[in-house]
Amino acid sequence: MTRLLPERALRRTSAIAAAVLVLAVAGCADMGATASNPKMQTAASLGLAAAPAAQAAPALDSQWWLAFGDPQLNALVDQAVAGNPNLQVALARLARAQASVMSTEAADKPQLNGGLDLTRQKFSENYIYPAPLGGSVQETGTLQFNGSWEIDFFGKNRTALDTALGTANAAAAEADAARVLLASNVARGYVQWARLNDRMVVAQRALAQREELLKLVRDRVSAGLDTRLQLKQSESSVPEARQQIEALNEQIAIAQHALDALVAQPGATQALTPPRLANFRNMALQQSIPADLLGRRADIAAARWRVEAATSDVANAKTQFYPNVNLVAFAGFQSIGFDNLLKSGSQQWGVGPAIRLPIFEGGRLRANLRGKSADLDAAIDSYNGTVIDAVRDVADQLSSVQFVARQQVQQKEAQDAAEAAYDIGLQRYSAGLGNYLDVLTAEVTVLAQRRDGVDLAARALESQVGLARALGGGWQPSDTTTAAAPAARHP
């Protein structure tokens, strides 16, 4: 017994020395030049100076469309969020990413599986088995449990989990971005429907106006005050007005179909009261680009999480240069003859480490690392592009809100003047003090101003919708981190 202890100690020392040698060899692995070059944009690099706390704008409400005060619009957005297929695709991608987190997390835990093999076979007479086993037909059985646990010395499993979590968080943010975009598209479609309804009111008013004017011209022709030329001109204007009404009917139907598709319910708008622009309340939105814009938009957060995932993926590619260290064990029964399988003499077991070291891979590992580094560069450039587009998007929407409001003031003055000129021209024509051409000219101007007034009112609402979307639609950063967290807690 006293002689065995030094031998065991020697064997252990040899094993430790071998392990140290393996690790030393692994430390010499050449990863090549794979540094990432692009740098991520920041608020400071974009010139978005941080605003004082007292001047910081409040976060947008996550149900910003409620500010318009239209119950029908609220119901349509709810239906769209519940049933739109494109949003469901984004949610399915999120579920897939969360499942990947669960799968990756399992790799860092001990694994245990069992197996039962029962075989009837003939043993070769000319192999390693002597007679009487060689040449005989025997029944063999193995009942065994196998266990393994990969000891994550170099962080391979940890970095793989970080990659999966980053991907899941990105998928969660992309689903939120899809939800914000869907709500804004429904709101824009609803505003367009209201615009066309108001344009229809203008067109019907124009038809009634032209029919009244036609009656007046007929009376004047009968009285010998006008010629048939004026009558034909007046008669041609009535079918033109009716044609415009039919064209608007077509556009209204198409707008309703588009809304039906967004809410994934054909005919959903048929049961609704046609909306009017005057029924909308204006939204109160900030008039400057917020300094914390990069944290308000889900698409920027998704791009940032893609960078985090790609960074972890590069780290994981580096761990492939180091050895895998596993602790493996097995225990069970093995016998010749099924009746001997569960006897105590058929027991077997084993336990020990298993180390695998990449020594020569023909450049495969370096190529993989370079590929992951290229993916990281692409993710950073994609993030920078998303950030720049977001800043431009907000700037565009702010400009639209401000300039459309100014245009509305000028257009209102022009419309009031055109309405007054038309009334005066019609009165002068009725009294025989003016000619028919003056009335037609005034009518063309007033109809154009009425249409412009409707279009600008719709543009004002659309720019508010666009600004709400550009500012993130009320999205909060915590939404993405909590979206993937439940998956990470599953066993």
LUMDRENBA-137700 format. One record per residue (C-alpha): residue number from 0; x, z, y. Coordinates in Angstrom, 1 decimal. Layout:
<rs>
resi NUM px X pz Z py Y .
...
</rs>
This chain:
<rs>
resi 0 px 0.0 pz 0.0 py 0.0 .
resi 1 px 2.8 pz 0.8 py 2.3 .
resi 2 px 4.3 pz -2.6 py 1.7 .
resi 3 px 1.1 pz -4.4 py 2.5 .
resi 4 px 0.7 pz -3.0 py 6.0 .
resi 5 px 3.8 pz -4.7 py 7.5 .
resi 6 px 2.7 pz -8.0 py 5.8 .
resi 7 px -0.7 pz -7.8 py 7.3 .
resi 8 px 0.8 pz -6.9 py 10.7 .
resi 9 px 3.2 pz -9.9 py 10.3 .
resi 10 px 0.3 pz -12.2 py 9.5 .
resi 11 px -1.7 pz -11.0 py 12.5 .
resi 12 px 1.4 pz -11.4 py 14.7 .
resi 13 px 1.9 pz -14.9 py 13.4 .
resi 14 px -1.8 pz -15.7 py 14.1 .
resi 15 px -1.6 pz -14.4 py 17.6 .
resi 16 px 1.7 pz -16.3 py 18.2 .
resi 17 px 0.0 pz -19.5 py 17.0 .
resi 18 px -3.0 pz -18.9 py 19.3 .
resi 19 px -0.7 pz -18.3 py 22.3 .
resi 20 px 1.2 pz -21.5 py 21.4 .
resi 21 px -2.0 pz -23.4 py 21.2 .
resi 22 px -3.1 pz -22.2 py 24.6 .
resi 23 px 0.3 pz -22.9 py 26.1 .
resi 24 px 0.2 pz -26.5 py 24.8 .
resi 25 px -3.4 pz -26.8 py 26.2 .
resi 26 px -2.1 pz -25.7 py 29.6 .
resi 27 px 0.2 pz -28.6 py 29.7 .
resi 28 px -2.6 pz -31.2 py 29.4 .
resi 29 px -2.3 pz -33.9 py 32.0 .
resi 30 px -5.6 pz -34.5 py 33.8 .
resi 31 px -4.3 pz -37.1 py 36.2 .
resi 32 px -5.2 pz -37.7 py 39.8 .
resi 33 px -9.0 pz -37.2 py 40.1 .
resi 34 px -9.4 pz -35.5 py 43.4 .
resi 35 px -12.7 pz -36.2 py 45.2 .
resi 36 px -12.4 pz -37.7 py 48.7 .
resi 37 px -15.8 pz -37.6 py 50.5 .
resi 38 px -16.8 pz -34.6 py 52.6 .
resi 39 px -20.4 pz -33.3 py 52.9 .
resi 40 px -22.1 pz -33.6 py 56.3 .
resi 41 px -23.0 pz -30.4 py 58.1 .
resi 42 px -25.3 pz -29.6 py 61.0 .
resi 43 px -22.2 pz -29.2 py 63.2 .
resi 44 px -20.7 pz -32.6 py 62.2 .
resi 45 px -24.1 pz -34.2 py 63.1 .
resi 46 px -24.2 pz -32.5 py 66.5 .
resi 47 px -27.1 pz -30.2 py 65.6 .
resi 48 px -26.0 pz -27.1 py 67.4 .
resi 49 px -27.6 pz -23.9 py 66.2 .
resi 50 px -30.4 pz -22.8 py 68.5 .
resi 51 px -30.7 pz -19.1 py 69.7 .
resi 52 px -32.9 pz -17.0 py 67.5 .
resi 53 px -35.4 pz -16.6 py 70.4 .
resi 54 px -35.8 pz -20.3 py 70.7 .
resi 55 px -35.9 pz -21.1 py 67.0 .
resi 56 px -39.1 pz -23.0 py 66.1 .
resi 57 px -41.3 pz -21.5 py 63.4 .
resi 58 px -41.4 pz -23.1 py 60.0 .
resi 59 px -44.1 pz -25.7 py 59.5 .
resi 60 px -47.0 pz -24.6 py 57.3 .
resi 61 px -46.9 pz -25.9 py 53.8 .
resi 62 px -50.5 pz -27.2 py 54.2 .
resi 63 px -49.9 pz -28.7 py 57.6 .
resi 64 px -52.7 pz -31.2 py 57.2 .
resi 65 px -55.2 pz -28.3 py 57.6 .
resi 66 px -54.3 pz -28.4 py 61.3 .
resi 67 px -56.3 pz -31.7 py 61.7 .
resi 68 px -59.5 pz -29.7 py 61.0 .
resi 69 px -61.0 pz -32.2 py 58.6 .
resi 70 px -62.5 pz -30.8 py 55.4 .
resi 71 px -62.7 pz -34.2 py 53.8 .
resi 72 px -59.0 pz -34.8 py 54.3 .
resi 73 px -58.2 pz -31.4 py 52.9 .
resi 74 px -60.2 pz -32.2 py 49.7 .
resi 75 px -58.5 pz -35.6 py 49.3 .
resi 76 px -55.0 pz -34.1 py 49.6 .
resi 77 px -55.9 pz -31.4 py 47.0 .
resi 78 px -57.2 pz -34.2 py 44.6 .
resi 79 px -54.1 pz -36.2 py 45.1 .
resi 80 px -51.7 pz -33.3 py 44.4 .
resi 81 px -53.7 pz -32.5 py 41.2 .
resi 82 px -54.0 pz -35.9 py 39.7 .
resi 83 px -51.7 pz -38.5 py 41.3 .
resi 84 px -49.7 pz -40.1 py 38.4 .
resi 85 px -46.5 pz -40.6 py 40.4 .
resi 86 px -46.4 pz -36.9 py 41.2 .
resi 87 px -47.1 pz -36.1 py 37.5 .
resi 88 px -44.1 pz -38.2 py 36.6 .
resi 89 px -41.9 pz -36.1 py 39.0 .
resi 90 px -43.3 pz -32.9 py 37.4 .
resi 91 px -42.5 pz -34.3 py 33.9 .
resi 92 px -38.9 pz -34.9 py 35.0 .
resi 93 px -38.7 pz -31.3 py 36.2 .
resi 94 px -40.0 pz -30.1 py 32.8 .
resi 95 px -37.4 pz -32.2 py 31.1 .
resi 96 px -34.6 pz -30.8 py 33.3 .
resi 97 px -35.8 pz -27.3 py 32.6 .
resi 98 px -35.8 pz -27.9 py 28.9 .
resi 99 px -32.2 pz -29.1 py 29.2 .
resi 100 px -31.3 pz -25.8 py 30.9 .
resi 101 px -32.8 pz -24.0 py 27.9 .
resi 102 px -30.9 pz -26.2 py 25.4 .
resi 103 px -27.6 pz -25.8 py 27.3 .
resi 104 px -27.9 pz -22.0 py 27.6 .
resi 105 px -28.4 pz -21.8 py 23.8 .
resi 106 px -24.9 pz -23.2 py 23.3 .
resi 107 px -23.4 pz -20.0 py 24.6 .
resi 108 px -25.2 pz -17.7 py 22.2 .
resi 109 px -24.4 pz -17.0 py 18.5 .
resi 110 px -25.9 pz -19.5 py 16.1 .
resi 111 px -27.2 pz -18.7 py 12.6 .
resi 112 px -28.7 pz -21.0 py 10.0 .
resi 113 px -29.4 pz -20.9 py 6.3 .
resi 114 px -29.4 pz -23.3 py 3.5 .
resi 115 px -30.3 pz -23.7 py -0.1 .
resi 116 px -28.8 pz -26.4 py -2.3 .
resi 117 px -29.8 pz -26.9 py -6.0 .
resi 118 px -28.1 pz -29.7 py -7.9 .
resi 119 px -28.0 pz -30.9 py -11.5 .
resi 120 px -24.8 pz -32.9 py -12.0 .
resi 121 px -22.4 pz -34.1 py -14.6 .
resi 122 px -18.7 pz -33.0 py -14.0 .
resi 123 px -16.0 pz -35.5 py -14.5 .
resi 124 px -13.7 pz -35.1 py -17.6 .
resi 125 px -10.8 pz -36.6 py -15.7 .
resi 126 px -11.0 pz -34.4 py -12.5 .
resi 127 px -10.0 pz -30.9 py -11.7 .
resi 128 px -12.5 pz -29.3 py -14.0 .
resi 129 px -11.1 pz -28.5 py -17.5 .
resi 130 px -13.3 pz -28.5 py -20.6 .
resi 131 px -15.8 pz -27.3 py -21.4 .
resi 132 px -17.0 pz -27.7 py -17.8 .
resi 133 px -15.4 pz -31.1 py -17.5 .
resi 134 px -17.7 pz -33.7 py -19.1 .
resi 135 px -20.7 pz -31.4 py -19.2 .
resi 136 px -24.0 pz -31.5 py -17.3 .
resi 137 px -24.6 pz -28.3 py -15.3 .
resi 138 px -26.9 pz -27.0 py -12.7 .
resi 139 px -25.3 pz -25.6 py -9.5 .
resi 140 px -26.8 pz -23.7 py -6.7 .
resi 141 px -25.7 pz -22.4 py -3.3 .
resi 142 px -27.8 pz -20.0 py -1.2 .
resi 143 px -25.9 pz -19.3 py 2.0 .
resi 144 px -26.2 pz -18.2 py 5.7 .
resi 145 px -23.7 pz -19.7 py 8.2 .
resi 146 px -23.0 pz -18.3 py 11.6 .
resi 147 px -20.8 pz -19.4 py 14.5 .
resi 148 px -20.2 pz -18.2 py 18.0 .
resi 149 px -18.2 pz -20.3 py 20.5 .
resi 150 px -16.1 pz -18.0 py 22.7 .
resi 151 px -16.2 pz -19.6 py 26.1 .
resi 152 px -12.6 pz -18.8 py 27.2 .
resi 153 px -12.3 pz -21.8 py 29.5 .
resi 154 px -15.9 pz -22.0 py 30.9 .
resi 155 px -17.0 pz -25.1 py 29.1 .
resi 156 px -20.5 pz -23.7 py 28.3 .
resi 157 px -20.7 pz -22.0 py 31.7 .
resi 158 px -20.0 pz -25.2 py 33.6 .
resi 159 px -22.4 pz -27.1 py 31.4 .
resi 160 px -25.1 pz -24.6 py 32.2 .
resi 161 px -24.3 pz -24.8 py 35.9 .
resi 162 px -24.7 pz -28.6 py 35.6 .
resi 163 px -28.0 pz -28.3 py 33.9 .
resi 164 px -29.3 pz -25.7 py 36.4 .
resi 165 px -28.2 pz -28.0 py 39.3 .
resi 166 px -30.0 pz -30.9 py 37.8 .
resi 167 px -33.1 pz -28.8 py 37.2 .
resi 168 px -33.1 pz -27.5 py 40.8 .
resi 169 px -32.6 pz -31.1 py 42.0 .
resi 170 px -35.6 pz -32.2 py 39.9 .
resi 171 px -37.7 pz -29.3 py 41.4 .
resi 172 px -36.8 pz -30.3 py 44.9 .
resi 173 px -37.5 pz -34.0 py 44.2 .
resi 174 px -41.0 pz -33.0 py 42.8 .
resi 175 px -41.6 pz -31.0 py 46.1 .
resi 176 px -40.4 pz -34.0 py 48.1 .
resi 177 px -42.8 pz -36.2 py 46.1 .
resi 178 px -45.6 pz -33.8 py 46.9 .
resi 179 px -44.8 pz -33.8 py 50.6 .
resi 180 px -44.7 pz -37.6 py 50.7 .
resi 181 px -48.0 pz -37.9 py 48.7 .
resi 182 px -49.7 pz -35.5 py 51.2 .
resi 183 px -48.4 pz -37.5 py 54.2 .
resi 184 px -49.5 pz -40.8 py 52.6 .
resi 185 px -53.0 pz -39.5 py 52.0 .
resi 186 px -53.2 pz -38.3 py 55.6 .
resi 187 px -51.9 pz -41.6 py 56.9 .
resi 188 px -54.3 pz -43.5 py 54.8 .
resi 189 px -57.2 pz -41.3 py 56.0 .
resi 190 px -56.1 pz -41.9 py 59.6 .
resi 191 px -56.0 pz -45.7 py 59.0 .
resi 192 px -59.6 pz -45.5 py 57.5 .
resi 193 px -60.7 pz -43.6 py 60.7 .
resi 194 px -58.9 pz -46.2 py 62.9 .
resi 195 px -60.8 pz -49.1 py 61.2 .
resi 196 px -64.1 pz -47.2 py 61.5 .
resi 197 px -63.5 pz -46.8 py 65.3 .
resi 198 px -62.5 pz -50.5 py 65.5 .
resi 199 px -65.8 pz -51.3 py 63.8 .
resi 200 px -67.6 pz -49.3 py 66.5 .
resi 201 px -65.8 pz -51.4 py 69.1 .
resi 202 px -66.6 pz -54.6 py 67.3 .
resi 203 px -70.3 pz -53.7 py 67.0 .
resi 204 px -70.4 pz -52.8 py 70.6 .
resi 205 px -68.8 pz -56.2 py 71.4 .
resi 206 px -71.4 pz -58.0 py 69.3 .
resi 207 px -74.2 pz -56.1 py 71.1 .
resi 208 px -72.6 pz -56.9 py 74.4 .
resi 209 px -72.3 pz -60.6 py 73.6 .
resi 210 px -75.9 pz -60.8 py 72.4 .
resi 211 px -77.1 pz -59.2 py 75.7 .
resi 212 px -74.9 pz -61.7 py 77.6 .
resi 213 px -76.3 pz -64.6 py 75.5 .
resi 214 px -79.9 pz -63.5 py 76.4 .
resi 215 px -78.9 pz -63.4 py 80.1 .
resi 216 px -77.3 pz -66.9 py 80.0 .
resi 217 px -80.4 pz -68.3 py 78.3 .
resi 218 px -82.6 pz -66.8 py 81.0 .
resi 219 px -80.4 pz -68.3 py 83.7 .
resi 220 px -80.3 pz -71.7 py 82.0 .
resi 221 px -84.1 pz -71.6 py 81.8 .
resi 222 px -84.2 pz -70.8 py 85.5 .
resi 223 px -81.8 pz -73.7 py 86.2 .
resi 224 px -79.1 pz -71.4 py 87.4 .
resi 225 px -76.6 pz -72.3 py 84.6 .
resi 226 px -75.7 pz -75.4 py 82.6 .
resi 227 px -75.8 pz -75.9 py 78.8 .
resi 228 px -72.0 pz -75.5 py 78.9 .
resi 229 px -72.2 pz -71.8 py 79.7 .
resi 230 px -74.9 pz -71.5 py 77.0 .
resi 231 px -72.8 pz -73.1 py 74.3 .
resi 232 px -69.8 pz -70.9 py 75.3 .
resi 233 px -72.0 pz -67.8 py 75.1 .
resi 234 px -73.5 pz -68.9 py 71.8 .
resi 235 px -70.1 pz -69.4 py 70.2 .
resi 236 px -68.9 pz -65.9 py 71.1 .
resi 237 px -71.6 pz -64.2 py 68.9 .
resi 238 px -70.5 pz -65.7 py 65.5 .
resi 239 px -66.9 pz -64.9 py 66.5 .
resi 240 px -67.9 pz -61.2 py 67.0 .
resi 241 px -69.7 pz -61.2 py 63.6 .
resi 242 px -66.7 pz -62.7 py 61.9 .
resi 243 px -64.5 pz -59.9 py 63.3 .
resi 244 px -67.0 pz -57.3 py 61.9 .
resi 245 px -66.7 pz -58.9 py 58.4 .
resi 246 px -62.9 pz -58.9 py 58.7 .
resi 247 px -63.1 pz -55.2 py 59.5 .
resi 248 px -65.4 pz -54.6 py 56.6 .
resi 249 px -62.8 pz -56.1 py 54.3 .
resi 250 px -60.0 pz -53.9 py 55.8 .
resi 251 px -62.1 pz -50.8 py 55.5 .
resi 252 px -62.8 pz -51.5 py 51.8 .
resi 253 px -59.1 pz -52.0 py 51.1 .
resi 254 px -58.2 pz -48.8 py 53.0 .
resi 255 px -60.7 pz -46.9 py 50.9 .
resi 256 px -59.3 pz -48.4 py 47.7 .
resi 257 px -55.8 pz -47.3 py 48.7 .
resi 258 px -57.0 pz -43.8 py 49.2 .
resi 259 px -58.9 pz -43.8 py 45.9 .
resi 260 px -55.6 pz -44.8 py 44.2 .
resi 261 px -53.7 pz -42.0 py 45.9 .
resi 262 px -56.1 pz -39.4 py 44.7 .
resi 263 px -56.3 pz -41.1 py 41.3 .
resi 264 px -60.1 pz -41.3 py 41.4 .
resi 265 px -61.7 pz -44.7 py 41.8 .
resi 266 px -64.7 pz -44.5 py 44.2 .
resi 267 px -63.7 pz -41.1 py 45.5 .
resi 268 px -64.2 pz -42.2 py 49.2 .
resi 269 px -67.6 pz -43.7 py 48.6 .
resi 270 px -69.2 pz -40.3 py 48.7 .
resi 271 px -67.5 pz -39.3 py 52.0 .
resi 272 px -68.6 pz -39.7 py 55.5 .
resi 273 px -66.5 pz -42.4 py 57.3 .
resi 274 px -64.1 pz -40.4 py 59.5 .
resi 275 px -63.7 pz -41.0 py 63.2 .
resi 276 px -60.5 pz -40.4 py 65.2 .
resi 277 px -62.3 pz -38.2 py 67.7 .
resi 278 px -63.0 pz -35.6 py 64.9 .
resi 279 px -59.2 pz -35.0 py 64.4 .
resi 280 px -57.5 pz -32.1 py 66.2 .
resi 281 px -54.0 pz -32.6 py 67.4 .
resi 282 px -51.2 pz -30.8 py 65.6 .
resi 283 px -48.8 pz -28.5 py 67.5 .
resi 284 px -45.3 pz -29.7 py 66.6 .
resi 285 px -41.9 pz -29.0 py 68.0 .
resi 286 px -40.5 pz -31.6 py 70.3 .
resi 287 px -36.8 pz -31.4 py 69.3 .
resi 288 px -34.7 pz -31.8 py 66.2 .
resi 289 px -34.3 pz -28.3 py 64.6 .
resi 290 px -30.8 pz -27.1 py 63.9 .
resi 291 px -31.9 pz -26.0 py 60.4 .
resi 292 px -33.3 pz -29.4 py 59.5 .
resi 293 px -30.8 pz -29.6 py 56.6 .
resi 294 px -32.5 pz -26.6 py 55.0 .
resi 295 px -36.1 pz -27.7 py 55.7 .
resi 296 px -36.3 pz -31.0 py 53.7 .
resi 297 px -36.7 pz -31.1 py 50.0 .
resi 298 px -35.0 pz -34.5 py 49.7 .
resi 299 px -31.9 pz -33.1 py 51.3 .
resi 300 px -32.0 pz -30.0 py 49.1 .
resi 301 px -32.4 pz -32.3 py 46.0 .
resi 302 px -29.3 pz -34.3 py 47.1 .
resi 303 px -27.4 pz -31.1 py 47.7 .
resi 304 px -28.3 pz -29.9 py 44.2 .
resi 305 px -27.1 pz -33.2 py 42.8 .
resi 306 px -23.8 pz -32.6 py 44.4 .
resi 307 px -23.7 pz -29.1 py 42.9 .
resi 308 px -24.5 pz -30.5 py 39.4 .
resi 309 px -21.8 pz -33.2 py 39.8 .
resi 310 px -19.3 pz -30.6 py 40.9 .
resi 311 px -20.0 pz -28.5 py 37.8 .
resi 312 px -19.9 pz -31.6 py 35.7 .
resi 313 px -16.3 pz -32.3 py 36.9 .
resi 314 px -15.4 pz -28.7 py 36.1 .
resi 315 px -16.9 pz -29.2 py 32.6 .
resi 316 px -14.9 pz -32.4 py 32.1 .
resi 317 px -11.7 pz -30.4 py 32.9 .
resi 318 px -12.5 pz -27.8 py 30.2 .
resi 319 px -12.5 pz -30.6 py 27.6 .
resi 320 px -8.7 pz -30.6 py 27.9 .
resi 321 px -8.6 pz -27.0 py 26.5 .
resi 322 px -9.2 pz -25.8 py 23.0 .
resi 323 px -12.5 pz -24.8 py 21.5 .
resi 324 px -12.4 pz -21.3 py 20.0 .
resi 325 px -15.1 pz -20.5 py 17.6 .
resi 326 px -15.8 pz -17.4 py 15.4 .
resi 327 px -17.3 pz -18.6 py 12.2 .
resi 328 px -18.7 pz -16.7 py 9.2 .
resi 329 px -20.7 pz -17.3 py 6.1 .
resi 330 px -22.3 pz -15.2 py 3.3 .
resi 331 px -24.4 pz -16.0 py 0.3 .
resi 332 px -24.4 pz -16.9 py -3.4 .
resi 333 px -22.9 pz -19.8 py -5.3 .
resi 334 px -23.1 pz -20.3 py -9.1 .
resi 335 px -23.1 pz -22.7 py -12.0 .
resi 336 px -26.5 pz -22.3 py -13.6 .
resi 337 px -29.6 pz -21.5 py -11.6 .
resi 338 px -30.1 pz -18.2 py -13.5 .
resi 339 px -26.8 pz -16.9 py -12.2 .
resi 340 px -27.4 pz -17.7 py -8.5 .
resi 341 px -28.7 pz -14.3 py -7.4 .
resi 342 px -26.4 pz -12.2 py -9.5 .
resi 343 px -23.9 pz -9.9 py -7.8 .
resi 344 px -21.0 pz -11.8 py -9.2 .
resi 345 px -22.1 pz -15.0 py -7.4 .
resi 346 px -21.7 pz -13.5 py -4.0 .
resi 347 px -19.3 pz -15.1 py -1.5 .
resi 348 px -18.5 pz -14.6 py 2.1 .
resi 349 px -15.9 pz -15.5 py 4.7 .
resi 350 px -15.1 pz -14.9 py 8.3 .
resi 351 px -12.4 pz -16.1 py 10.7 .
resi 352 px -11.6 pz -18.1 py 13.9 .
resi 353 px -11.7 pz -21.9 py 14.2 .
resi 354 px -9.6 pz -23.5 py 17.0 .
resi 355 px -9.8 pz -27.2 py 17.9 .
resi 356 px -7.3 pz -28.6 py 20.3 .
resi 357 px -7.3 pz -32.2 py 21.7 .
resi 358 px -3.7 pz -33.4 py 21.5 .
resi 359 px -3.9 pz -37.2 py 21.7 .
resi 360 px -7.2 pz -38.8 py 22.8 .
resi 361 px -5.9 pz -42.2 py 24.0 .
resi 362 px -6.9 pz -41.4 py 27.6 .
resi 363 px -10.5 pz -40.7 py 26.7 .
resi 364 px -10.6 pz -37.3 py 28.4 .
resi 365 px -8.9 pz -38.5 py 31.5 .
resi 366 px -11.2 pz -41.4 py 31.7 .
resi 367 px -14.2 pz -39.1 py 31.3 .
resi 368 px -12.8 pz -36.8 py 34.1 .
resi 369 px -12.3 pz -39.8 py 36.4 .
resi 370 px -15.8 pz -40.9 py 35.7 .
resi 371 px -17.3 pz -37.5 py 36.5 .
resi 372 px -15.2 pz -37.4 py 39.7 .
resi 373 px -16.6 pz -40.8 py 40.7 .
resi 374 px -20.1 pz -39.4 py 40.1 .
resi 375 px -19.3 pz -36.5 py 42.4 .
resi 376 px -18.1 pz -38.9 py 45.1 .
resi 377 px -21.3 pz -40.9 py 44.7 .
resi 378 px -23.4 pz -37.7 py 44.9 .
resi 379 px -21.6 pz -36.6 py 48.1 .
resi 380 px -22.1 pz -40.0 py 49.7 .
resi 381 px -25.7 pz -40.1 py 48.7 .
resi 382 px -26.2 pz -36.6 py 50.2 .
resi 383 px -24.5 pz -37.7 py 53.4 .
resi 384 px -26.8 pz -40.8 py 53.5 .
resi 385 px -29.9 pz -38.7 py 53.0 .
resi 386 px -28.9 pz -36.3 py 55.8 .
resi 387 px -28.2 pz -39.2 py 58.3 .
resi 388 px -31.5 pz -40.8 py 57.3 .
resi 389 px -33.3 pz -37.5 py 57.8 .
resi 390 px -31.9 pz -37.0 py 61.3 .
resi 391 px -32.8 pz -40.6 py 62.2 .
resi 392 px -36.3 pz -40.1 py 60.7 .
resi 393 px -37.0 pz -37.0 py 62.8 .
resi 394 px -35.6 pz -38.7 py 65.9 .
resi 395 px -37.8 pz -41.7 py 65.3 .
resi 396 px -40.9 pz -39.6 py 64.8 .
resi 397 px -40.2 pz -37.5 py 67.8 .
resi 398 px -39.8 pz -40.6 py 70.0 .
resi 399 px -43.1 pz -42.0 py 68.6 .
resi 400 px -45.0 pz -38.8 py 69.4 .
resi 401 px -43.6 pz -38.7 py 73.0 .
resi 402 px -43.9 pz -42.3 py 73.9 .
resi 403 px -47.3 pz -42.9 py 72.3 .
resi 404 px -48.6 pz -39.9 py 74.3 .
resi 405 px -47.3 pz -41.6 py 77.5 .
resi 406 px -48.8 pz -44.9 py 76.5 .
resi 407 px -52.2 pz -43.3 py 75.9 .
resi 408 px -52.2 pz -42.0 py 79.5 .
resi 409 px -51.5 pz -45.5 py 80.9 .
resi 410 px -53.9 pz -47.2 py 78.5 .
resi 411 px -56.7 pz -44.9 py 79.5 .
resi 412 px -56.2 pz -45.8 py 83.2 .
resi 413 px -56.1 pz -49.5 py 82.3 .
resi 414 px -59.3 pz -49.2 py 80.1 .
resi 415 px -61.2 pz -47.4 py 82.9 .
resi 416 px -60.2 pz -50.2 py 85.3 .
resi 417 px -61.2 pz -52.9 py 82.9 .
resi 418 px -64.6 pz -51.3 py 82.1 .
resi 419 px -65.3 pz -51.1 py 85.9 .
resi 420 px -64.2 pz -54.7 py 86.4 .
resi 421 px -66.5 pz -55.9 py 83.6 .
resi 422 px -69.5 pz -53.9 py 85.0 .
resi 423 px -68.9 pz -55.4 py 88.5 .
resi 424 px -68.5 pz -58.9 py 87.1 .
resi 425 px -71.6 pz -58.7 py 85.0 .
resi 426 px -73.6 pz -57.3 py 88.0 .
resi 427 px -72.3 pz -60.1 py 90.3 .
resi 428 px -73.2 pz -62.7 py 87.7 .
resi 429 px -76.7 pz -61.3 py 87.2 .
resi 430 px -77.2 pz -61.4 py 90.9 .
resi 431 px -75.9 pz -65.0 py 91.2 .
resi 432 px -72.9 pz -63.9 py 93.2 .
resi 433 px -70.2 pz -64.6 py 90.5 .
resi 434 px -69.6 pz -67.2 py 87.9 .
resi 435 px -69.6 pz -67.0 py 84.1 .
resi 436 px -65.9 pz -67.4 py 83.8 .
resi 437 px -65.3 pz -64.2 py 85.6 .
resi 438 px -67.5 pz -62.3 py 83.2 .
resi 439 px -65.7 pz -63.8 py 80.2 .
resi 440 px -62.3 pz -62.9 py 81.6 .
resi 441 px -63.4 pz -59.3 py 82.3 .
resi 442 px -65.0 pz -59.1 py 78.8 .
resi 443 px -61.7 pz -60.2 py 77.0 .
resi 444 px -59.8 pz -57.6 py 79.0 .
resi 445 px -62.1 pz -54.8 py 78.3 .
resi 446 px -62.4 pz -55.5 py 74.5 .
resi 447 px -58.6 pz -55.7 py 74.3 .
resi 448 px -58.3 pz -52.3 py 76.0 .
resi 449 px -60.9 pz -50.7 py 73.7 .
resi 450 px -59.0 pz -51.9 py 70.7 .
resi 451 px -55.7 pz -50.7 py 72.2 .
resi 452 px -57.3 pz -47.3 py 72.8 .
resi 453 px -58.3 pz -47.0 py 69.2 .
resi 454 px -54.9 pz -48.2 py 67.9 .
resi 455 px -53.0 pz -45.8 py 70.1 .
resi 456 px -55.2 pz -42.9 py 69.1 .
resi 457 px -54.5 pz -43.7 py 65.5 .
resi 458 px -50.7 pz -44.1 py 66.2 .
resi 459 px -50.7 pz -40.7 py 67.9 .
resi 460 px -52.1 pz -39.1 py 64.7 .
resi 461 px -49.9 pz -41.1 py 62.4 .
resi 462 px -46.8 pz -40.0 py 64.4 .
resi 463 px -47.9 pz -36.4 py 64.0 .
resi 464 px -48.2 pz -36.9 py 60.3 .
resi 465 px -44.8 pz -38.7 py 60.2 .
resi 466 px -43.2 pz -35.8 py 62.2 .
resi 467 px -44.7 pz -33.2 py 59.9 .
resi 468 px -43.2 pz -35.1 py 56.9 .
resi 469 px -39.9 pz -35.7 py 58.6 .
resi 470 px -39.6 pz -31.9 py 59.3 .
resi 471 px -40.0 pz -31.2 py 55.6 .
resi 472 px -43.7 pz -30.7 py 55.3 .
resi 473 px -43.4 pz -26.9 py 55.3 .
resi 474 px -41.1 pz -26.9 py 52.3 .
resi 475 px -39.1 pz -23.7 py 51.7 .
resi 476 px -35.6 pz -23.6 py 50.1 .
resi 477 px -36.7 pz -20.8 py 47.7 .
resi 478 px -39.1 pz -23.2 py 46.0 .
resi 479 px -36.4 pz -25.1 py 44.2 .
resi 480 px -34.3 pz -22.1 py 43.1 .
resi 481 px -37.3 pz -20.4 py 41.6 .
resi 482 px -38.5 pz -23.6 py 40.0 .
resi 483 px -35.6 pz -23.7 py 37.5 .
resi 484 px -35.2 pz -19.9 py 37.1 .
resi 485 px -37.9 pz -19.4 py 34.5 .
resi 486 px -36.3 pz -22.0 py 32.3 .
resi 487 px -33.0 pz -20.2 py 32.5 .
resi 488 px -34.5 pz -16.9 py 31.3 .
resi 489 px -35.9 pz -18.4 py 28.1 .
resi 490 px -34.0 pz -17.6 py 24.9 .
</rs>
